[in-house]
Amino acid sequence: MTLGHEFGAGAACLKCKDKCEGFELHFWRKICRNCKCGLAEHDVSMNSEENKKVGKLFEDTKYTGLIAKLKTDGIPSYKGNMMTVTLPASATAYIVPPSATSTVVPPSARAGSVPPAGASTGPSSVLPAGASNRPGSVPPAGASNRPGSVPPAGASAGTATSGAQAQAQAQPVPAGAAPMKANKLPAPLSATSASVMPVPKDVPMKSVTYEWAPPVANKYLAVRYIELLPPEKRPVAGTEGAAYRRQQMARQLPEHDQDPSMCHELTPAEVKQMQQFVRKYKDEALGVGDVMLPEEMAAVQAGGQGGAGGVGAGGAPGAMGTAATAGAMGVPGAQQAGLPQQNFTCHHCQQPMRLGEPAVYAERAGYDKLWHPACFVCCTCSELLVDMIYFWKKGKLYCGRHYGDSEKPRCGGCDELIFSNEYTQAEGQNWHLKHFCCFECDCILAGETYVMENEKPVCKPCYMKSYAVKCAACQNAVEPEAQRVSYGEHHWHAEPECFKCSGCSKCLMGQRFMAVQGFLFCSVECKKKTMA
């Protein structure tokens, strides 16, 4: 079995720049022969290949809703869920502070609405400013949604509704009440108590494309999730966050951890063991996070309205959180505006969640546990779990790579998991017997002298050629076994012939010395004589 050596061939290295002649895949190390960097560090469009890799990961699991079969070859491909949203500038969004006990009625005859789950977030998502709405009237449960009324919970999406099942009476707001700027009055943002005002037609809009967003029907919820990630890790197209996601996709979900055909010369017995390993983690550990408002999840768990709107449940979130998340997006500094909810605590940082802010749930962990979006990380590398793909084991979240490391030894040479009973350990790493080789020339190192450079073994000839330092006295390379003295950027053999005063030739081993421009001196007098 061989690797696809043609893919990415000749691509420029983004890390080494002109020092790399172009990507050339090493036949078993999974790195470039020329610069030793991985494929992810080269200018290669990986979208189709990564989608196929993740599609294969989800194949034959409960997450097949995230993949689609390509018509050409039938290979399952991951639907990466790229999303573009159009939003007004944050300073122009209005929010009405909620009543302590009821749904808020818009304060003027111009009623604003919240787009239905999954609807476009552009200007067309908001009702026109001239829409009729008589303030203060509340229809009975089950009544039709007449102009000027607040519909009961569960009514057709399109207006902000109360999560109180329409049983609490709304307090009308005087028609003359003026809308308030969101940044003038912080207001609690919850799933049941916020109403978003219409955006004027002359307000500038901006479109943002995300290379990935949580696959939830409510776009407001998806965008709010992304806003709660560290800025440098948000997958906005064309930014460092998008590059970070692509790198983590390659790092966290190595294709050679799931596909025997991507591994180097496995025996039939090793192929069978690997297939059993893959089947086991698909059945027992693999999962995809669900994004929901904690208060909505609590209602679902209590048998209330809504649906377990996550990927794991196979459904889509209800619109209960629309008003809250839309309001949160329109409020500058909305992360500070949400009030702490002591009822809901992040499983990772143990800090409370905030009203109106989504949480991540992991089905295999149980829905009694939840995480802040920025806290849904691997317990080993502490990196965000790419696309919320996790592996759950003994009460901990792992990325795919480190879950594999917790189950099997990984070869330091080829990066593959080791399914053979025979392997070697050296320098704190595990190695296939055939892969404990020089990182430069691939010669077998069993019984040979080697030197560790950047955690990779190098044979003595390659070390002397590429890594050895030169003695400032004799100008010869210092052998790895030889003792040496280093001072700053200068090095000497630890021998009387080399480590001596440049003025009087006195041996300086164990003595005080002065180093000036690569010269050694035993005293100021010798320095003056030589440097004069």
Secondary structure by P-SEA (a helix, b strand, c coil): ccccccccccccccccccccccbbbccccccccccccccccccccaaaaaaaaaaaaaccccccccbbbbcccccbbbccbbbbbbbccccccccccccccccccccccbbbbbcccccccccccccccccccccccccccccccccccccccccccccccccccccbbbbbccccbbbbccccbbbbbcccbbbbcccccccbbbbbbbccccccccaaaaaaaaaacccccccccccaaaaaaaaaaaaccccccccccccccccaaaaaaaaaaaaaaaaccbbbbbbccaaaaaaaaaccccccccccccccccccaaaaaaaaaaccccccccccccccccccccccccccbbbbbbcccccccccccccccccccccccccccccccccccccaaaaaaacbbbbccccccccccccccccccccccccccccccccccccbbbbbcccccccaaaaaacccccccccccccccccccccccccccccccccccccccccccccccccccccbbbccaaaaaaacc
